């Protein structure tokens, strides 16, 4: 399976961040660092499995489950996620993401609107960022973001971490 990443072709400033927001107050203080981010993602099975393996490991370590149960649960959850990936045809779709101060918009055939109040954490893994939602996750691979967008996502992840600690 080939990996596919899309960037704005016109050289626009999409994806740059600043300390100020545009109009209105964001519903989440962590979103105050965000101006606008727009990118496309087509996941590969291998990449998706990598995200789920790492995220499953984090969840299992957090619950302090030990060997061999930890390995079994991590394997079971990763294989389950892989099965859903294949059955739902997620590798055949190209997802368009727009992330701004108001929330996250994901488009692929239909439109999904995610408010910042639904985002519980933004985690950083070796393959990219994982936006942990109240119901589910949104993996965002590094390969789909330019350097400025990656810096902005790191700032967002740090702001989410700080607001969670308060």
SULUR-V306170 format. One record per residue. N is the residue number from 1. RES is the residue in three letters. SS is DSSP state (helix for helix, strand for strand, loop for the rest). OMEGA is omega in degrees with one decimal (* if undefined). Layout:
BEGIN
n:N res:RES ss:SS omega:OMEGA
n:N res:RES ss:SS omega:OMEGA
END
This chain:
BEGIN
n:1 res:UNK ss:loop omega:-178.5
n:2 res:UNK ss:loop omega:175.2
n:3 res:UNK ss:loop omega:-177.0
n:4 res:UNK ss:strand omega:177.1
n:5 res:UNK ss:strand omega:-179.2
n:6 res:UNK ss:strand omega:175.0
n:7 res:UNK ss:loop omega:176.8
n:8 res:UNK ss:loop omega:-175.9
n:9 res:UNK ss:loop omega:-174.4
n:10 res:UNK ss:loop omega:179.6
n:11 res:UNK ss:loop omega:-177.9
n:12 res:UNK ss:loop omega:-177.3
n:13 res:UNK ss:loop omega:179.9
n:14 res:UNK ss:loop omega:175.1
n:15 res:UNK ss:loop omega:179.5
n:16 res:UNK ss:loop omega:-174.2
n:17 res:UNK ss:loop omega:172.9
n:18 res:UNK ss:loop omega:-178.7
n:19 res:UNK ss:loop omega:-178.9
n:20 res:UNK ss:loop omega:176.4
n:21 res:UNK ss:loop omega:179.4
n:22 res:UNK ss:loop omega:-176.0
n:23 res:UNK ss:loop omega:176.0
n:24 res:UNK ss:loop omega:179.7
n:25 res:UNK ss:loop omega:178.0
n:26 res:UNK ss:loop omega:-179.6
n:27 res:UNK ss:loop omega:-178.4
n:28 res:UNK ss:loop omega:179.6
n:29 res:UNK ss:helix omega:179.5
n:30 res:UNK ss:helix omega:-179.5
n:31 res:UNK ss:helix omega:-179.7
n:32 res:UNK ss:helix omega:179.9
n:33 res:UNK ss:helix omega:-170.7
n:34 res:UNK ss:loop omega:173.0
n:35 res:UNK ss:loop omega:179.7
n:36 res:UNK ss:strand omega:179.4
n:37 res:UNK ss:strand omega:-177.8
n:38 res:UNK ss:strand omega:-179.5
n:39 res:UNK ss:strand omega:179.3
n:40 res:UNK ss:strand omega:179.1
n:41 res:UNK ss:strand omega:165.2
n:42 res:UNK ss:strand omega:-176.3
n:43 res:UNK ss:loop omega:169.1
n:44 res:UNK ss:loop omega:179.9
n:45 res:UNK ss:helix omega:-179.3
n:46 res:UNK ss:helix omega:179.7
n:47 res:UNK ss:helix omega:-179.4
n:48 res:UNK ss:helix omega:177.6
n:49 res:UNK ss:helix omega:178.1
n:50 res:UNK ss:helix omega:177.4
n:51 res:UNK ss:helix omega:-176.4
n:52 res:UNK ss:helix omega:177.5
n:53 res:UNK ss:helix omega:-179.6
n:54 res:UNK ss:helix omega:-178.6
n:55 res:UNK ss:helix omega:176.1
n:56 res:UNK ss:helix omega:177.2
n:57 res:UNK ss:helix omega:177.5
n:58 res:UNK ss:helix omega:-178.1
n:59 res:UNK ss:helix omega:-179.4
n:60 res:UNK ss:helix omega:176.9
n:61 res:UNK ss:helix omega:-179.8
n:62 res:UNK ss:helix omega:179.3
n:63 res:UNK ss:loop omega:176.6
n:64 res:UNK ss:loop omega:175.9
n:65 res:UNK ss:loop omega:-174.2
n:66 res:UNK ss:loop omega:177.2
n:67 res:UNK ss:loop omega:-0.2
n:68 res:UNK ss:loop omega:-178.9
n:69 res:UNK ss:helix omega:-178.8
n:70 res:UNK ss:helix omega:179.3
n:71 res:UNK ss:helix omega:179.5
n:72 res:UNK ss:helix omega:-178.7
n:73 res:UNK ss:helix omega:179.2
n:74 res:UNK ss:helix omega:178.5
n:75 res:UNK ss:helix omega:-179.1
n:76 res:UNK ss:helix omega:-178.6
n:77 res:UNK ss:helix omega:179.4
n:78 res:UNK ss:helix omega:178.3
n:79 res:UNK ss:helix omega:177.1
n:80 res:UNK ss:helix omega:178.1
n:81 res:UNK ss:helix omega:178.5
n:82 res:UNK ss:helix omega:179.2
n:83 res:UNK ss:helix omega:178.5
n:84 res:UNK ss:helix omega:177.8
n:85 res:UNK ss:helix omega:-178.3
n:86 res:UNK ss:helix omega:-176.2
n:87 res:UNK ss:helix omega:-179.8
n:88 res:UNK ss:loop omega:177.6
n:89 res:UNK ss:loop omega:-177.0
n:90 res:UNK ss:helix omega:178.8
n:91 res:UNK ss:helix omega:-179.3
n:92 res:UNK ss:helix omega:-176.4
n:93 res:UNK ss:loop omega:169.4
n:94 res:UNK ss:loop omega:-179.0
n:95 res:UNK ss:strand omega:175.1
n:96 res:UNK ss:strand omega:179.9
n:97 res:UNK ss:strand omega:168.8
n:98 res:UNK ss:strand omega:-179.1
n:99 res:UNK ss:strand omega:179.1
n:100 res:UNK ss:strand omega:-175.8
n:101 res:UNK ss:loop omega:-177.8
n:102 res:UNK ss:loop omega:179.8
n:103 res:UNK ss:strand omega:-175.6
n:104 res:UNK ss:strand omega:174.4
n:105 res:UNK ss:strand omega:176.9
n:106 res:UNK ss:strand omega:-178.1
n:107 res:UNK ss:strand omega:173.0
n:108 res:UNK ss:loop omega:-174.0
n:109 res:UNK ss:loop omega:175.3
n:110 res:UNK ss:loop omega:-177.5
n:111 res:UNK ss:strand omega:175.4
n:112 res:UNK ss:strand omega:178.3
n:113 res:UNK ss:strand omega:-178.4
n:114 res:UNK ss:strand omega:179.4
n:115 res:UNK ss:strand omega:179.7
n:116 res:UNK ss:helix omega:178.8
n:117 res:UNK ss:helix omega:177.9
n:118 res:UNK ss:helix omega:-179.6
n:119 res:UNK ss:strand omega:-177.9
n:120 res:UNK ss:strand omega:-179.7
n:121 res:UNK ss:strand omega:170.3
n:122 res:UNK ss:strand omega:-177.2
n:123 res:UNK ss:strand omega:177.5
n:124 res:UNK ss:strand omega:177.4
n:125 res:UNK ss:loop omega:-176.6
n:126 res:UNK ss:loop omega:-178.5
n:127 res:UNK ss:loop omega:-177.8
n:128 res:UNK ss:strand omega:-178.7
n:129 res:UNK ss:strand omega:176.2
n:130 res:UNK ss:strand omega:175.6
n:131 res:UNK ss:strand omega:-178.6
n:132 res:UNK ss:strand omega:-178.4
n:133 res:UNK ss:strand omega:176.2
n:134 res:UNK ss:loop omega:178.0
n:135 res:UNK ss:loop omega:176.0
n:136 res:UNK ss:strand omega:-178.6
n:137 res:UNK ss:strand omega:173.6
n:138 res:UNK ss:strand omega:175.9
n:139 res:UNK ss:strand omega:178.0
n:140 res:UNK ss:strand omega:-177.3
n:141 res:UNK ss:strand omega:176.1
n:142 res:UNK ss:helix omega:-174.1
n:143 res:UNK ss:helix omega:-178.7
n:144 res:UNK ss:helix omega:-176.6
n:145 res:UNK ss:loop omega:173.0
n:146 res:UNK ss:loop omega:-174.8
n:147 res:UNK ss:helix omega:-179.6
n:148 res:UNK ss:helix omega:178.5
n:149 res:UNK ss:helix omega:177.5
n:150 res:UNK ss:helix omega:177.2
n:151 res:UNK ss:helix omega:179.0
n:152 res:UNK ss:helix omega:177.8
n:153 res:UNK ss:helix omega:176.9
n:154 res:UNK ss:helix omega:177.0
n:155 res:UNK ss:helix omega:178.2
n:156 res:UNK ss:helix omega:179.1
n:157 res:UNK ss:helix omega:178.9
n:158 res:UNK ss:helix omega:178.6
n:159 res:UNK ss:helix omega:177.6
n:160 res:UNK ss:helix omega:179.8
n:161 res:UNK ss:helix omega:-179.5
n:162 res:UNK ss:helix omega:-179.6
n:163 res:UNK ss:helix omega:177.6
n:164 res:UNK ss:helix omega:-178.4
n:165 res:UNK ss:helix omega:-178.0
n:166 res:UNK ss:loop omega:*
END
